[in-house]
Amino acid sequence: MIYTHDEACLILEMFEDVLEKYDVHIPSPEDDERDPDNSVGLYGSTYSDLFDDVEERICELLVRCMRGEKITEGVFSGKI
């Protein structure tokens, strides 16, 4: 079974690792509520909005796969 929430979380953890490595903190409207010891790079609605977007994209990709679209790895389509 595929849990899209889990998959989105794992993707965001990859971003968190990069942000932590370079000591980068993305601003959030809730920064004034953040504990001073909380050093995560993504916080509050910034995190949750990105999480929702990633999960939505995962779901869209899964639907396309179920409809029979082929997967091509390692190359760009030229449309982006």
C-alpha positions in Angstrom: 0.0 0.0 0.0 1.2 3.5 -0.8 0.6 6.1 1.8 1.0 9.5 0.1 1.3 11.3 3.4 4.3 9.2 4.3 5.9 9.7 0.9 5.4 13.5 1.1 6.9 13.5 4.5 10.0 11.6 3.2 10.4 14.1 0.4 10.2 17.0 2.8 12.7 15.4 5.1 15.2 15.4 2.1 14.7 19.2 1.8 15.0 19.6 5.6 18.3 17.8 5.5 19.7 20.2 2.9 18.4 23.2 4.7 20.0 21.9 8.0 23.3 21.2 6.2 23.5 24.9 5.1 21.8 26.3 8.2 19.0 27.8 6.2 15.6 28.7 7.7 12.7 29.5 5.4 10.5 32.3 6.8 7.1 31.4 8.1 4.2 33.6 9.2 4.3 31.6 12.5 8.0 32.4 13.2 7.0 34.4 16.3 5.4 31.2 17.7 8.5 29.1 17.1 10.5 27.9 20.1 13.9 29.5 20.0 15.5 26.1 20.2 13.6 24.9 17.1 16.1 25.0 14.3 14.1 23.3 11.6 14.4 24.9 8.2 10.7 24.6 7.3 8.1 25.5 9.9 4.4 26.3 10.3 2.3 27.0 7.3 5.4 27.2 5.1 5.9 23.5 5.9 2.3 22.5 5.7 1.6 24.3 2.4 4.7 22.7 0.8 3.7 19.3 2.3 0.2 19.6 0.8 1.6 20.6 -2.6 4.0 17.7 -2.6 1.3 15.2 -1.6 -1.0 16.6 -4.3 1.7 16.1 -6.9 2.4 12.6 -5.8 -1.3 11.8 -6.2 -1.4 13.3 -9.6 1.6 11.2 -10.7 0.0 8.1 -9.4 -3.2 8.7 -11.2 -1.3 9.3 -14.5 0.6 6.0 -13.9 -2.7 4.2 -13.3 -4.0 5.6 -16.6 -1.0 3.9 -18.3 1.4 6.8 -18.8 5.0 5.6 -19.1 7.8 6.7 -16.8 11.0 8.0 -18.2 13.9 8.4 -15.8 17.0 10.5 -16.0 16.0 12.9 -18.7 13.9 16.1 -19.0 11.0 16.2 -21.4 12.0 19.6 -22.8 8.7 21.1 -21.7 10.0 22.7 -18.5 
